[in-house]
């Protein structure tokens, strides 16, 4: 099992290119199931989760060609010959449930394995199933699989979510575009990944209004065509690498970064004393003098502070001046990185969904263990500014969401290497 070794090495300076968004690409890929014509995605990230979704789509009959080193995915679903998303693939990644909507919409039936548990808390699929039922599907759960049918096709309906769910909003969109009549999604998620999906579906011929708001209206069409669509920049990778110079000092330009993707996050960096400005090719982040200042953070659905940047922000606040309070309102069990940061000398007190972080002068390198995707990169960030050597174990989590992390950080002056274990 691979490990990553990080040694504190002072300020970081240079440029880091930002990849396409993992969460957007995982949503866009199942859209190929809606059409017999090709769908090509450019600016795709090169991640293990993308490989998993590719394997799932291929198992259903999709042809996928990876080009330009994986940055372009050319897909064709002209011949769907299997309607069962098998547990052995689905169990690896919760986003696999996103094949349910398009399969139902185009084929009228689908059998999809329940994804199973998740290390960062319960993430039930009941909202996905409720959305399909609102569009006229019949759902039967047995033997760990969702058996879904829509005799005569899906029909337009009102999908009214009791809570905001990104994945369920995406599945509802993927289903409604081919439903007969008009569908309305209320309390819809507003994330950039939702907007990106709508832009892609519109290129394919879908009729959708209201993306980026809490109510989306879809007028179903008889068929969708092919399209070529660039995947939006990954706002979580962007925010993560923005924190590298914030933690270590120096100045780094994030190529392809956009301020509108990370507005609430930028506000917190500004309050902490970090300089963030738009540049010709993206966003530039710098810190040159003194310690950062403590700030309070509450995670919220977009456009609020992203839960997927909470662990990385905690790494910054571990050495800030004063006490910060982080409140996690999206997922339970998402402070599992706190004990690992404490091994590095951090002062963190966790009670339920709240963590109090009192900044210390300096963190110290130590062997630590990654518990999930975002926790793994938070430990790397902490190690960049710690005294001595930090060894991050179980980094297979990291490869699900960050491509070439060692190369990107080394390019701006970090001392980081991956150790391949036999």
Secondary structure in CASP SS format (residue, H / E / C, confidence):
PFRMAT SS
TARGET T0000
AUTHOR 0000-0000-0000
METHOD secondary structure of the structure
MODEL  1
X C 1.00
X C 1.00
X E 1.00
X E 1.00
X E 1.00
X E 1.00
X E 1.00
X C 1.00
X C 1.00
X C 1.00
X C 1.00
X E 1.00
X E 1.00
X E 1.00
X E 1.00
X E 1.00
X E 1.00
X C 1.00
X C 1.00
X E 1.00
X C 1.00
X H 1.00
X H 1.00
X H 1.00
X H 1.00
X H 1.00
X H 1.00
X H 1.00
X H 1.00
X H 1.00
X H 1.00
X H 1.00
X H 1.00
X H 1.00
X C 1.00
X C 1.00
X C 1.00
X C 1.00
X E 1.00
X E 1.00
X E 1.00
X E 1.00
X C 1.00
X C 1.00
X C 1.00
X C 1.00
X C 1.00
X H 1.00
X H 1.00
X H 1.00
X H 1.00
X H 1.00
X H 1.00
X H 1.00
X H 1.00
X H 1.00
X H 1.00
X H 1.00
X H 1.00
X H 1.00
X C 1.00
X C 1.00
X E 1.00
X E 1.00
X E 1.00
X E 1.00
X E 1.00
X H 1.00
X H 1.00
X H 1.00
X C 1.00
X E 1.00
X E 1.00
X E 1.00
X E 1.00
X E 1.00
X C 1.00
X C 1.00
X C 1.00
X C 1.00
X C 1.00
X C 1.00
X C 1.00
X E 1.00
X E 1.00
X C 1.00
X H 1.00
X H 1.00
X H 1.00
X H 1.00
X C 1.00
X C 1.00
X C 1.00
X H 1.00
X H 1.00
X H 1.00
X H 1.00
X H 1.00
X H 1.00
X H 1.00
X H 1.00
X H 1.00
X H 1.00
X H 1.00
X H 1.00
X H 1.00
X H 1.00
X C 1.00
X E 1.00
X E 1.00
X E 1.00
X E 1.00
X E 1.00
X C 1.00
X C 1.00
X C 1.00
X C 1.00
X C 1.00
X C 1.00
X C 1.00
X C 1.00
X C 1.00
X C 1.00
X C 1.00
X C 1.00
X H 1.00
X H 1.00
X H 1.00
X H 1.00
X H 1.00
X H 1.00
X H 1.00
X H 1.00
X H 1.00
X C 1.00
X C 1.00
X C 1.00
X E 1.00
X E 1.00
X E 1.00
X E 1.00
X E 1.00
X C 1.00
X C 1.00
X E 1.00
X E 1.00
X E 1.00
X E 1.00
X E 1.00
X C 1.00
X C 1.00
X C 1.00
X C 1.00
X C 1.00
X E 1.00
X C 1.00
X C 1.00
X E 1.00
X E 1.00
X E 1.00
X C 1.00
X C 1.00
X C 1.00
X C 1.00
X C 1.00
X H 1.00
X H 1.00
X H 1.00
X H 1.00
X H 1.00
X H 1.00
X H 1.00
X H 1.00
X H 1.00
X H 1.00
X H 1.00
X C 1.00
X C 1.00
X C 1.00
X E 1.00
X C 1.00
X E 1.00
X E 1.00
X E 1.00
X E 1.00
X E 1.00
X C 1.00
X C 1.00
X C 1.00
X C 1.00
X C 1.00
X H 1.00
X H 1.00
X H 1.00
X H 1.00
X H 1.00
X H 1.00
X H 1.00
X H 1.00
X H 1.00
X H 1.00
X H 1.00
X H 1.00
X C 1.00
X C 1.00
X C 1.00
X E 1.00
X E 1.00
X E 1.00
X C 1.00
X C 1.00
X C 1.00
X C 1.00
X C 1.00
X E 1.00
X E 1.00
X E 1.00
X E 1.00
X E 1.00
X C 1.00
X C 1.00
X C 1.00
X C 1.00
X C 1.00
X C 1.00
X C 1.00
X E 1.00
X E 1.00
X E 1.00
X E 1.00
X C 1.00
X C 1.00
X E 1.00
X C 1.00
X H 1.00
X H 1.00
X H 1.00
X H 1.00
X H 1.00
X H 1.00
X H 1.00
X H 1.00
X H 1.00
X H 1.00
X H 1.00
X H 1.00
X H 1.00
X H 1.00
X C 1.00
X E 1.00
X E 1.00
X E 1.00
X E 1.00
X E 1.00
X E 1.00
X C 1.00
X C 1.00
X C 1.00
X H 1.00
X H 1.00
X H 1.00
X C 1.00
X H 1.00
X H 1.00
X H 1.00
X H 1.00
X H 1.00
X H 1.00
X H 1.00
X H 1.00
X H 1.00
X C 1.00
X C 1.00
X C 1.00
X E 1.00
X E 1.00
X E 1.00
X E 1.00
X E 1.00
X C 1.00
X C 1.00
X E 1.00
X E 1.00
X E 1.00
X E 1.00
X E 1.00
X E 1.00
X C 1.00
X C 1.00
X C 1.00
X C 1.00
X C 1.00
X E 1.00
X C 1.00
X C 1.00
X C 1.00
X E 1.00
X E 1.00
X E 1.00
X C 1.00
X C 1.00
X C 1.00
X C 1.00
X C 1.00
X E 1.00
X C 1.00
X H 1.00
X H 1.00
X H 1.00
X H 1.00
X H 1.00
X H 1.00
X H 1.00
X H 1.00
X H 1.00
X H 1.00
X H 1.00
X C 1.00
X C 1.00
X C 1.00
X E 1.00
X C 1.00
X E 1.00
X E 1.00
X E 1.00
X E 1.00
X E 1.00
X C 1.00
X C 1.00
X C 1.00
X C 1.00
X C 1.00
X C 1.00
X C 1.00
X C 1.00
X C 1.00
X C 1.00
X H 1.00
X H 1.00
X H 1.00
X H 1.00
X H 1.00
X H 1.00
X C 1.00
X C 1.00
X C 1.00
X E 1.00
X E 1.00
X E 1.00
X E 1.00
X E 1.00
X C 1.00
X C 1.00
X E 1.00
X E 1.00
X E 1.00
X E 1.00
X E 1.00
X C 1.00
X C 1.00
X C 1.00
X C 1.00
X C 1.00
X E 1.00
X C 1.00
X C 1.00
X E 1.00
X E 1.00
X E 1.00
X C 1.00
X C 1.00
X C 1.00
X H 1.00
X H 1.00
X H 1.00
X H 1.00
X H 1.00
X H 1.00
X H 1.00
X H 1.00
X H 1.00
X H 1.00
X H 1.00
X H 1.00
X H 1.00
X C 1.00
X E 1.00
X C 1.00
X E 1.00
X E 1.00
X E 1.00
X E 1.00
X E 1.00
X C 1.00
X H 1.00
X H 1.00
X H 1.00
X H 1.00
X H 1.00
X H 1.00
X C 1.00
X C 1.00
X C 1.00
X C 1.00
X H 1.00
X H 1.00
X H 1.00
X H 1.00
X H 1.00
X H 1.00
X C 1.00
X C 1.00
X C 1.00
X C 1.00
X E 1.00
X E 1.00
X E 1.00
X E 1.00
X E 1.00
X C 1.00
X C 1.00
X C 1.00
END
